[in-house]
């Protein structure tokens, strides 16, 4: 196969990958960015609401308050040193994005516009903060386009429409590169590098109703599992409260930040029952559960009583058109409703993965050695939603995802530059083990046997998504998850029997979907085993059979290894960099 050599190969061209690539290219490193879609079609483009930073442009603010809110929002499972680092860096990183050319909305004084968002406060929970910096409701789109332009200017190399097959290890067990598939031609290529960075984003295509693009199938996480490395906190999946009912498309928290109200079939603004102080701007896990409870108890709207309403009709139409144009377009396009004069049907939809590839503050991937001590994996980094630093813990606050990707994207790149410049690197003379990648490729090259009819990849993927939604959704329990495990075993058996109908080389989408489904199956088992083990309710992990948070036994991160479905644990880091620890306490909104 053709072989290319780089200092760093980045898998994924979203905001995290592009911010890292920009820092590396500006430091004269040879960088390749591998993406299965054109970079500006990466899922960062869909981030609507904004990016959090305590700029204080609208109201008084302080990064300590931002840190407190993030820790509280994480239900105290977030690592406080990582959270402090992110919140302190936020102010500088947003101003840096502004200087790169991100077209933020402006106040009348010309400052970056900020809006209220859920879970954000001043004076450690005393009053609502106005902290989320926004470019209308297309903030992710603005950031992604800007970072791509900056990378083109810096000379970053792009492998557009290439699919990452597997990590490749050298004869010492260190990461030495990546095997990729050219989607256009079907050609397999080897990218050798001193460092591989995984920035493949989230994986909410694991659930039937979700806000994610079809490309979000956890490819980077699947590669990590197959390399014998763990995934962390996979029991925590955030269901965004306001997805378009029965469709899933996201209606950003920005709609409630601008004054939108959730109402049940009685016209009641019901969030006052669940969060008396902040009402509709409580944390996402709180609002999602509230909606699910309203529907379950018979106060849902519509003929099937299966949703609630997001009401913005009391807000001036010109404000909606100026500050929420994209969200308004979603209502018009998919429902034929104009939120200026009609309430929009909404229901929780799978949105974000709090868990992922365990890393430290520098983005280095972490595993456990034989005695259970954390150790970094040489040559492997992860940033963005696919990584678990962990700044989001059991529940992410809106506006912190875009912040996460640019803060740790930059931090990881700086660490890589330092290591490449100060430590000796090999000259690509070590032997690489290509057997796992070859085995995966050959698996899907097997011909279909004569007169042997097999089901399709699409059928199995659909059944997987439905099973995950029912068995491990907003609420879960021992019975639902044990039943789900049996379903996953059946689905895996069905997948083992599948043969491709299409064996062409150019744009073979059936083959790509087969690779993606393999990755999703690994994440499904990681999720269910992790969720079964955590016998408490915390953040987005809501167990009907264990309704209370258990700080005595569960202030720790789960680590799932694919081999024998092994679960191991590491303690939550509560030692911040410079300020005092915020101890766990009941979350009151």
C-alpha positions as CSV (number, residue, x, y, z in Angstrom):
1,X,0.0,0.0,0.0
2,X,1.0,3.6,-0.5
3,X,2.7,5.1,2.6
4,X,2.9,8.7,3.7
5,X,4.9,10.2,6.5
6,X,3.9,13.0,8.9
7,X,4.8,14.3,12.3
8,X,1.2,14.2,13.4
9,X,-2.0,12.6,11.9
10,X,-5.3,14.0,13.2
11,X,-8.4,11.9,12.6
12,X,-11.4,14.3,12.4
13,X,-11.8,17.8,10.9
14,X,-14.2,19.3,13.4
15,X,-13.4,22.2,15.7
16,X,-11.1,20.1,17.9
17,X,-9.1,18.6,15.1
18,X,-8.8,21.9,13.2
19,X,-7.8,23.9,16.2
20,X,-5.1,21.4,17.0
21,X,-4.0,21.3,13.3
22,X,-3.7,25.1,13.2
23,X,-1.5,25.2,16.2
24,X,0.7,22.4,14.9
25,X,1.0,23.8,11.3
26,X,1.9,27.3,12.7
27,X,4.7,25.5,14.6
28,X,6.1,24.1,11.4
29,X,5.0,20.5,12.1
30,X,4.0,18.3,9.1
31,X,0.3,17.7,9.8
32,X,-2.3,15.6,8.0
33,X,-6.0,15.8,8.8
34,X,-8.1,12.8,7.9
35,X,-11.8,13.3,7.5
36,X,-14.5,11.1,6.0
37,X,-16.4,14.2,4.9
38,X,-15.2,17.6,3.6
39,X,-14.0,19.5,6.7
40,X,-16.7,22.1,6.8
41,X,-19.3,19.4,6.9
42,X,-18.0,18.1,10.2
43,X,-20.6,18.1,13.0
44,X,-19.2,21.2,14.7
45,X,-21.1,23.1,12.1
46,X,-24.4,22.1,13.8
47,X,-23.5,23.7,17.2
48,X,-26.0,26.5,17.6
49,X,-26.1,28.2,20.9
50,X,-22.7,29.5,21.7
51,X,-19.4,29.2,23.6
52,X,-19.1,30.0,27.3
53,X,-16.5,32.5,28.6
54,X,-16.8,34.9,31.6
55,X,-16.2,38.0,29.5
56,X,-18.7,40.1,31.5
57,X,-19.9,42.0,28.4
58,X,-23.6,42.0,29.4
59,X,-23.5,41.4,33.2
60,X,-20.7,41.0,35.8
61,X,-18.9,37.7,35.5
62,X,-16.0,35.7,36.9
63,X,-14.3,32.5,35.7
64,X,-14.6,31.1,39.3
65,X,-18.4,31.2,38.9
66,X,-18.1,29.5,35.5
67,X,-16.0,26.8,37.2
68,X,-18.5,26.3,40.0
69,X,-21.4,26.0,37.5
70,X,-19.5,23.4,35.4
71,X,-18.7,21.3,38.5
72,X,-22.3,21.5,39.8
73,X,-23.6,20.8,36.3
74,X,-21.3,17.7,36.1
75,X,-23.1,16.4,39.2
76,X,-19.6,16.6,40.8
77,X,-18.1,13.9,38.6
78,X,-16.0,16.3,36.5
79,X,-12.3,16.5,37.3
80,X,-11.9,19.9,39.0
81,X,-8.3,20.5,37.8
82,X,-9.5,20.1,34.2
83,X,-12.6,22.2,34.7
84,X,-10.5,25.0,36.3
85,X,-8.1,24.9,33.4
86,X,-10.9,25.1,30.8
87,X,-12.7,28.0,32.5
88,X,-9.5,30.0,33.0
89,X,-8.5,29.6,29.4
90,X,-12.0,30.5,28.1
91,X,-11.6,34.3,28.1
92,X,-8.4,34.2,26.1
93,X,-9.5,31.4,23.7
94,X,-12.7,33.3,22.7
95,X,-10.8,36.5,22.1
96,X,-8.3,34.4,20.0
97,X,-11.2,33.1,18.0
98,X,-12.4,36.7,17.5
99,X,-9.0,37.6,16.1
100,X,-9.0,34.6,13.8
101,X,-12.1,36.1,12.2
102,X,-15.1,34.4,13.9
103,X,-18.0,36.8,13.2
104,X,-19.6,37.0,16.7
105,X,-22.8,38.9,17.1
106,X,-22.3,42.3,18.7
107,X,-23.8,44.4,21.4
108,X,-24.7,48.1,20.7
109,X,-21.2,49.0,22.1
110,X,-19.5,46.6,19.6
111,X,-18.6,43.9,22.2
112,X,-19.2,40.2,21.7
113,X,-22.8,39.4,22.3
114,X,-23.6,37.0,25.2
115,X,-26.9,35.3,26.1
116,X,-28.1,33.4,29.2
117,X,-27.8,29.6,29.1
118,X,-28.9,26.8,31.4
119,X,-26.9,26.1,34.5
120,X,-25.0,29.3,34.3
121,X,-24.9,31.6,37.4
122,X,-23.2,34.5,39.1
123,X,-22.0,34.6,42.7
124,X,-21.9,30.7,42.9
125,X,-25.5,30.1,42.1
126,X,-27.2,33.3,43.4
127,X,-28.4,34.7,40.1
128,X,-28.5,33.9,36.3
129,X,-25.4,34.6,34.4
130,X,-25.2,35.9,30.8
131,X,-22.0,34.1,29.7
132,X,-22.6,32.3,26.3
133,X,-20.9,34.1,23.4
134,X,-22.8,33.7,20.2
135,X,-22.8,34.2,16.5
136,X,-26.6,34.4,16.2
137,X,-27.6,30.7,16.5
138,X,-24.8,29.4,14.1
139,X,-21.8,29.7,16.4
140,X,-20.3,26.3,15.6
141,X,-20.7,27.0,11.9
142,X,-18.9,30.3,12.3
143,X,-16.0,28.7,14.3
144,X,-15.6,25.8,11.9
145,X,-15.5,27.9,8.8
146,X,-13.0,30.3,10.4
147,X,-10.6,27.5,11.6
148,X,-10.7,25.8,8.2
149,X,-9.7,29.0,6.4
150,X,-6.9,29.5,8.9
151,X,-5.6,26.0,8.3
152,X,-5.6,26.5,4.5
153,X,-3.6,29.6,5.1
154,X,-1.2,27.7,7.4
155,X,-0.6,24.9,4.9
156,X,-2.2,22.0,6.7
157,X,-2.5,18.8,4.6
158,X,-6.0,17.4,4.2
159,X,-7.1,13.8,3.4
160,X,-10.8,14.6,2.6
161,X,-13.2,11.7,2.2
162,X,-10.9,9.2,3.8
163,X,-12.1,6.7,6.3
164,X,-9.9,5.7,9.3
165,X,-9.8,1.9,9.5
166,X,-7.6,1.2,12.5
167,X,-4.7,2.4,14.6
168,X,-1.4,0.7,13.9
169,X,1.1,-0.2,16.6
170,X,4.8,-0.7,16.3
171,X,6.8,-3.7,17.6
172,X,7.1,-2.1,21.0
173,X,3.3,-1.6,21.3
174,X,3.4,2.2,20.7
175,X,1.1,3.9,18.2
176,X,2.9,4.4,14.9
177,X,0.3,5.5,12.5
178,X,-3.1,4.8,10.9
179,X,-4.5,2.7,8.1
180,X,-7.0,4.7,6.0
181,X,-9.4,4.0,3.1
182,X,-9.8,6.4,0.2
183,X,-13.5,6.6,-0.1
184,X,-13.3,7.9,-3.7
185,X,-11.1,5.1,-5.1
186,X,-11.3,2.3,-2.5
187,X,-7.5,2.4,-2.2
188,X,-6.0,1.5,1.2
189,X,-3.1,3.7,2.5
190,X,-0.8,3.8,5.5
191,X,-0.1,7.1,7.2
192,X,3.0,6.8,9.4
193,X,3.4,9.4,12.1
194,X,5.1,10.2,15.4
195,X,1.7,11.1,16.9
196,X,-1.9,10.2,16.1
197,X,-4.6,12.5,17.5
198,X,-8.2,11.3,17.5
199,X,-10.8,14.0,17.1
200,X,-13.7,12.1,15.7
201,X,-16.5,13.7,17.7
202,X,-19.6,12.1,19.2
203,X,-21.6,9.0,18.5
204,X,-25.3,9.6,19.2
205,X,-26.1,7.7,16.0
206,X,-26.2,4.9,18.6
207,X,-29.8,6.0,19.4
208,X,-32.8,6.1,17.1
209,X,-33.8,9.7,17.9
210,X,-30.7,12.0,18.0
211,X,-29.4,15.4,17.0
212,X,-26.2,14.1,15.4
213,X,-25.2,13.9,11.8
214,X,-25.2,10.5,10.1
215,X,-21.4,10.5,10.3
216,X,-21.3,10.5,14.1
217,X,-20.7,6.8,14.6
218,X,-17.8,6.8,17.2
219,X,-15.1,5.7,14.7
220,X,-12.2,6.9,16.9
221,X,-13.6,5.2,20.0
222,X,-14.0,1.9,18.1
223,X,-10.3,2.1,17.1
224,X,-9.3,2.7,20.7
225,X,-11.3,-0.3,22.0
226,X,-9.8,-2.6,19.4
227,X,-6.3,-1.4,20.3
228,X,-6.9,-2.8,23.8
229,X,-7.4,0.7,25.5
230,X,-10.3,1.7,27.7
231,X,-13.3,4.1,27.3
232,X,-14.3,6.2,30.3
233,X,-17.7,7.0,31.7
234,X,-19.7,5.5,28.8
235,X,-22.9,5.3,30.9
236,X,-23.3,9.1,30.5
237,X,-25.2,10.2,27.4
238,X,-26.9,13.6,27.4
239,X,-30.5,13.7,26.0
240,X,-31.1,17.3,24.9
241,X,-34.5,18.5,26.2
242,X,-35.6,20.2,23.1
243,X,-35.3,18.0,20.0
244,X,-38.1,18.3,17.4
245,X,-40.6,15.7,18.6
246,X,-40.4,12.3,16.8
247,X,-37.6,13.7,14.5
248,X,-34.7,14.6,16.7
249,X,-33.3,17.8,15.1
250,X,-31.9,20.2,17.7
251,X,-33.7,23.3,18.8
252,X,-30.9,25.0,20.8
253,X,-31.0,26.0,24.4
254,X,-30.5,29.5,22.9
255,X,-34.3,29.5,22.4
256,X,-34.9,29.2,26.1
257,X,-32.0,31.6,26.8
258,X,-33.8,34.2,24.7
259,X,-37.0,33.7,26.8
260,X,-38.6,30.5,25.4
261,X,-40.9,28.6,27.8
262,X,-41.8,24.9,28.0
263,X,-45.5,24.1,28.3
264,X,-47.5,21.0,28.8
265,X,-51.0,20.1,27.5
266,X,-52.6,22.3,30.2
267,X,-50.6,25.3,29.0
268,X,-48.7,25.2,32.2
269,X,-45.1,26.4,32.3
270,X,-44.1,23.3,34.2
271,X,-40.4,23.8,34.8
272,X,-41.2,25.9,37.9
273,X,-42.2,22.6,39.6
274,X,-38.8,21.0,38.9
275,X,-36.4,24.0,39.1
276,X,-38.2,26.8,41.0
277,X,-35.4,29.3,40.8
278,X,-34.1,29.0,37.2
279,X,-37.1,27.3,35.7
280,X,-36.4,26.6,32.0
281,X,-32.7,27.3,32.3
282,X,-31.9,24.4,34.6
283,X,-29.2,21.9,33.5
284,X,-30.1,19.8,30.5
285,X,-30.4,16.6,32.4
286,X,-32.9,18.2,34.8
287,X,-35.1,19.6,32.0
288,X,-35.0,16.4,29.9
289,X,-36.2,14.3,32.9
290,X,-38.9,16.9,33.6
291,X,-40.3,16.7,30.0
292,X,-40.2,12.8,30.1
293,X,-42.1,12.8,33.4
294,X,-44.7,15.3,32.2
295,X,-45.4,13.0,29.2
296,X,-45.3,9.8,31.3
297,X,-47.8,11.2,33.7
298,X,-50.3,12.1,30.9
299,X,-49.7,15.8,30.4
300,X,-48.1,15.5,27.0
301,X,-49.4,17.4,24.0
302,X,-50.8,16.3,20.6
303,X,-53.1,13.3,19.7
304,X,-50.6,10.8,21.1
305,X,-49.7,13.0,24.1
306,X,-46.0,12.3,23.3
307,X,-44.4,15.7,23.5
308,X,-44.5,19.1,25.2
309,X,-44.4,22.6,23.5
310,X,-41.6,25.1,23.3
311,X,-43.3,28.5,23.3
312,X,-41.7,31.7,22.0
313,X,-44.8,33.4,20.8
314,X,-44.5,36.0,23.5
315,X,-41.1,37.2,22.2
316,X,-40.9,40.0,19.6
317,X,-40.7,38.4,16.1
318,X,-37.8,40.6,15.1
319,X,-35.7,39.4,18.0
320,X,-36.4,35.8,17.0
321,X,-35.4,36.5,13.4
322,X,-32.2,38.3,14.4
323,X,-31.0,36.0,17.2
324,X,-32.5,32.6,16.3
325,X,-32.8,32.5,12.5
326,X,-31.5,28.9,12.2
327,X,-33.8,27.5,14.8
328,X,-36.7,29.3,13.3
329,X,-35.8,27.7,9.9
330,X,-35.8,24.2,11.4
331,X,-39.4,24.7,12.6
332,X,-40.4,26.1,9.2
333,X,-38.6,23.3,7.3
334,X,-39.5,20.2,9.3
335,X,-42.8,21.1,10.9
336,X,-44.2,23.9,8.7
337,X,-44.5,26.0,11.9
338,X,-43.2,29.5,12.5
339,X,-42.1,29.9,16.1
340,X,-42.9,33.6,15.9
341,X,-46.6,32.7,16.1
342,X,-46.7,28.9,17.0
343,X,-45.3,26.7,19.7
344,X,-43.0,23.9,18.6
345,X,-43.4,20.2,19.7
346,X,-40.3,19.0,21.5
347,X,-39.1,15.9,23.3
348,X,-35.6,14.8,24.6
349,X,-33.3,13.5,21.9
350,X,-29.8,11.9,22.2
351,X,-27.3,14.8,21.8
352,X,-23.9,14.4,23.5
353,X,-21.5,11.9,24.9
354,X,-20.0,12.9,28.2
355,X,-17.7,9.8,28.3
356,X,-15.1,8.8,25.8
357,X,-11.4,8.2,25.4
358,X,-9.7,9.0,28.8
359,X,-7.1,11.7,28.6
360,X,-5.2,14.0,30.9
361,X,-5.1,17.8,30.7
362,X,-2.6,17.7,27.8
363,X,-4.8,15.5,25.7
364,X,-2.6,12.4,26.1
365,X,-4.7,9.2,26.1
366,X,-4.5,7.4,29.4
367,X,-4.9,3.8,30.4
368,X,-4.2,1.7,33.5
369,X,-1.1,-0.4,34.1
370,X,-1.1,-3.8,35.7
371,X,-1.3,-2.4,39.2
372,X,-4.1,0.1,38.3
373,X,-1.9,3.2,38.0
374,X,-2.8,5.7,35.3
375,X,-0.2,5.9,32.5
376,X,-0.2,7.8,29.2
377,X,-0.1,6.0,25.9
378,X,2.9,7.0,23.9
379,X,2.1,8.7,20.5
380,X,-1.7,8.8,21.1
381,X,-3.8,11.9,21.9
382,X,-7.6,12.6,21.9
383,X,-9.5,15.9,21.9
384,X,-13.1,17.0,21.6
385,X,-16.3,15.1,22.2
386,X,-14.6,11.7,21.6
387,X,-12.3,12.5,24.5
388,X,-13.0,12.4,28.3
389,X,-10.8,14.8,30.1
390,X,-13.2,14.9,32.2
391,X,-14.7,18.4,32.2
392,X,-18.3,17.4,31.7
393,X,-18.6,14.6,34.3
394,X,-22.1,13.2,34.4
395,X,-23.8,16.1,32.5
396,X,-22.5,18.8,30.2
397,X,-23.6,22.5,30.4
398,X,-24.7,24.1,27.2
399,X,-22.0,26.3,25.7
400,X,-19.2,24.2,27.2
401,X,-18.8,21.8,24.2
402,X,-17.4,24.4,21.8
403,X,-15.2,25.7,24.6
404,X,-13.9,22.2,25.3
405,X,-12.9,21.5,21.7
406,X,-10.8,24.7,21.2
407,X,-9.3,24.8,24.7
408,X,-8.0,21.2,24.7
409,X,-7.4,21.2,21.0
410,X,-4.9,24.0,21.5
411,X,-3.5,22.5,24.7
412,X,-2.9,19.1,23.2
413,X,-1.2,20.6,20.1
414,X,1.2,22.7,22.3
415,X,2.2,19.5,24.2
416,X,2.8,17.7,21.0
417,X,5.0,20.5,19.7
418,X,7.0,20.6,22.9
419,X,7.6,16.8,22.9
420,X,8.5,16.7,19.2
421,X,11.0,19.5,19.6
422,X,12.6,18.4,22.9
423,X,12.5,14.6,22.8
424,X,14.2,12.2,20.3
425,X,11.8,10.7,17.8
426,X,12.2,7.6,15.7
427,X,12.8,7.7,12.0
428,X,9.9,5.4,11.0
429,X,12.3,2.4,11.1
430,X,10.2,0.3,13.4
431,X,8.1,-2.6,12.1
432,X,4.3,-2.0,12.2
433,X,1.7,-4.6,12.9
434,X,-0.9,-4.3,10.2
435,X,-2.7,-7.6,10.9
436,X,-5.8,-6.1,12.7
437,X,-6.4,-3.5,10.0
438,X,-6.0,-6.2,7.3
439,X,-8.4,-8.5,9.2
440,X,-11.0,-5.8,9.3
441,X,-10.7,-5.0,5.6
442,X,-10.7,-8.6,4.6
443,X,-13.8,-9.3,6.7
444,X,-15.9,-7.0,4.5
445,X,-14.3,-8.2,1.3
446,X,-15.8,-11.7,1.7
447,X,-18.1,-12.6,-1.2
448,X,-21.7,-13.4,-0.7
449,X,-22.3,-17.2,-0.9
450,X,-24.5,-18.5,-3.7
451,X,-28.2,-18.5,-2.9
452,X,-27.4,-17.2,0.6
453,X,-29.6,-14.2,1.4
454,X,-28.4,-12.0,4.2
455,X,-30.1,-9.0,5.8
456,X,-28.6,-5.6,5.3
457,X,-26.3,-3.4,7.4
458,X,-29.1,-0.8,7.5
459,X,-31.6,-3.2,9.1
460,X,-29.2,-4.2,11.9
461,X,-28.2,-0.6,12.5
462,X,-31.9,0.4,12.8
463,X,-32.6,-2.4,15.3
464,X,-29.5,-1.4,17.3
465,X,-30.7,2.2,17.5
466,X,-34.2,1.2,18.6
467,X,-32.9,-1.2,21.2
468,X,-30.5,1.4,22.7
469,X,-33.2,4.0,22.8
470,X,-35.7,1.7,24.6
471,X,-33.2,-0.1,27.0
472,X,-30.8,2.7,27.8
473,X,-32.5,6.0,27.2
474,X,-33.4,8.9,29.5
475,X,-34.4,6.4,32.2
476,X,-32.9,2.9,32.6
477,X,-33.0,0.1,35.1
478,X,-31.5,-3.4,35.7
479,X,-34.3,-5.2,33.9
480,X,-34.2,-3.0,30.8
481,X,-30.4,-3.1,30.5
482,X,-30.1,-6.9,31.1
483,X,-32.7,-7.4,28.3
484,X,-30.7,-5.0,26.1
485,X,-27.5,-7.0,26.6
486,X,-29.3,-10.1,25.3
487,X,-30.5,-8.1,22.3
488,X,-26.9,-6.9,21.6
489,X,-25.7,-10.4,21.6
490,X,-28.3,-11.3,19.0
491,X,-27.4,-8.2,16.9
492,X,-23.8,-9.2,17.0
493,X,-24.6,-12.7,15.8
494,X,-26.6,-11.2,13.0
495,X,-23.8,-8.8,12.0
496,X,-21.3,-11.7,12.0
497,X,-23.4,-13.4,9.2
498,X,-23.7,-10.3,7.0
499,X,-22.0,-10.1,3.7
500,X,-21.9,-7.0,1.5
501,X,-23.9,-6.9,-1.7
502,X,-21.7,-4.2,-3.1
503,X,-18.0,-4.9,-3.7
504,X,-17.1,-2.0,-5.9
505,X,-14.3,0.4,-4.9
506,X,-15.5,3.9,-5.7
507,X,-17.8,5.4,-3.1
508,X,-18.8,2.1,-1.6
509,X,-21.2,3.4,1.0
510,X,-22.4,0.0,2.1
511,X,-18.8,-0.9,3.1
512,X,-18.5,2.4,5.0
513,X,-21.7,1.7,6.9
514,X,-20.4,-1.8,7.8
515,X,-17.3,-0.3,9.3
516,X,-19.4,2.3,11.2
517,X,-21.8,-0.3,12.5
518,X,-18.9,-2.3,13.9
519,X,-17.8,0.8,15.8
520,X,-21.3,1.4,17.1
521,X,-21.6,-2.1,18.4
522,X,-18.5,-1.7,20.5
523,X,-19.9,1.5,22.0
524,X,-23.2,-0.1,22.7
525,X,-21.7,-2.8,24.8
526,X,-19.4,-0.3,26.6
527,X,-22.4,1.8,27.4
528,X,-24.6,-0.9,28.8
529,X,-22.0,-2.7,30.9
530,X,-20.9,0.7,32.4
531,X,-24.5,1.7,33.1
532,X,-25.3,-1.6,34.7
533,X,-22.4,-1.3,37.0
534,X,-23.1,2.2,38.3
535,X,-25.8,1.6,40.9
536,X,-26.8,5.2,41.4
537,X,-28.5,8.1,39.6
538,X,-26.1,10.9,38.7
539,X,-26.5,13.6,36.0
540,X,-27.6,12.0,32.7
541,X,-27.5,8.5,34.2
542,X,-31.0,8.1,35.7
543,X,-31.8,4.7,37.1
544,X,-35.3,4.0,38.2
545,X,-34.1,1.3,40.6
546,X,-31.3,3.5,42.2
547,X,-32.8,6.9,42.3
548,X,-30.3,8.7,44.6
549,X,-26.8,9.9,44.0
550,X,-24.2,7.8,46.0
551,X,-21.1,9.9,46.7
552,X,-19.7,7.4,49.1
553,X,-19.4,4.7,46.6
554,X,-19.5,6.3,43.1
555,X,-17.2,9.3,43.1
556,X,-15.2,7.5,40.5
557,X,-14.9,7.1,36.8
558,X,-15.6,3.9,35.0
559,X,-13.1,2.4,32.6
560,X,-14.4,-0.2,30.1
561,X,-12.1,-2.6,28.3
562,X,-13.5,-4.5,25.4
563,X,-11.7,-7.7,26.3
564,X,-14.0,-9.7,28.5
565,X,-16.0,-6.6,29.0
566,X,-13.8,-5.7,31.9
567,X,-14.7,-2.6,34.1
568,X,-12.1,-0.9,36.2
569,X,-12.2,2.5,38.0
570,X,-10.2,5.5,38.8
571,X,-11.0,8.2,41.4
572,X,-12.4,11.6,40.5
573,X,-9.8,14.3,40.6
574,X,-10.9,16.9,43.1
575,X,-7.6,18.8,43.4
576,X,-7.8,22.0,41.4
577,X,-4.8,23.9,40.1
578,X,-5.1,27.0,42.4
579,X,-8.5,27.4,44.0
580,X,-10.3,25.4,46.7
581,X,-12.2,22.2,45.8
582,X,-16.0,22.5,45.5
583,X,-17.2,19.5,47.5
584,X,-20.3,17.5,46.4
585,X,-23.7,18.8,47.6
586,X,-27.3,18.5,46.4
587,X,-28.0,20.3,43.2
588,X,-30.7,22.9,43.6
589,X,-32.0,24.9,40.7
